[in-house]
Amino acid sequence: DSFGLFASVFIDLGKHSYTVEIKSKADDATQQTKVEQHELVYPSLEEAGKADWTKIQLPTKRVNPVFYAVQAVQHAHDALGGRFPGEGDAEALAGAKKRLCALHSVEEGVFDEGLVSMVAAQGGGDLNAVCSMVGGLVADNILKAISCKEEPVANHFVFDGRNGSGTVNLFPAQGKCAKRPLDW
């Protein structure tokens, strides 16, 4: 989903196997390549939607505030029957945040009010540059998944077009998890 300068992508690969080539030098200076088989079991979108947000694995110590803002706007959008919140919909946004806090074990302070308002105001619009960048990331990861080479992005990506940064949030999965999720 894109919201003007912001975007959120969830990649649901289910049970996914892939290979990683590990190159090393032997004692005689020849290069050896070892192929390792890995398997991840990603939670479905439905399972991730019920996850405790305090258990999200991150490349940084803090969840990108855009993640929380997008979640609040999406839940308010659903509560408003498919309409993005605007002027006069503060009650719908407050209700969405309250429900999300109860469902995901977080404090209401995780929601940056200014950012939530900004995402809500841009909710009905798409920017070609943001859609192109995020679409390219998704396409790259689809190719990785189809070829079963390299580890695909952990399952949730959030893009902040204000500064061109993106952060991966790894919802709890079974099996080996990403060693270093993508963090732009």
Secondary structure, DSSP 8 states (H G I E B T S, - for coil): -EEBTEEEEE----EEEEEEEEEEE-TTS-EEEEEEEEEEE---HHHHHTS-GGG-B-SSSS--HHHHHHHHHHHHHHHTTS----TT-HHHHHHHHHHHHHHHT--GGGS-HHHHHHHHHHTT-B-HHHHHHHHHHHHHHHHHHHHTBS----SEEEEETTTTEEEEEB---EE---SS--B-
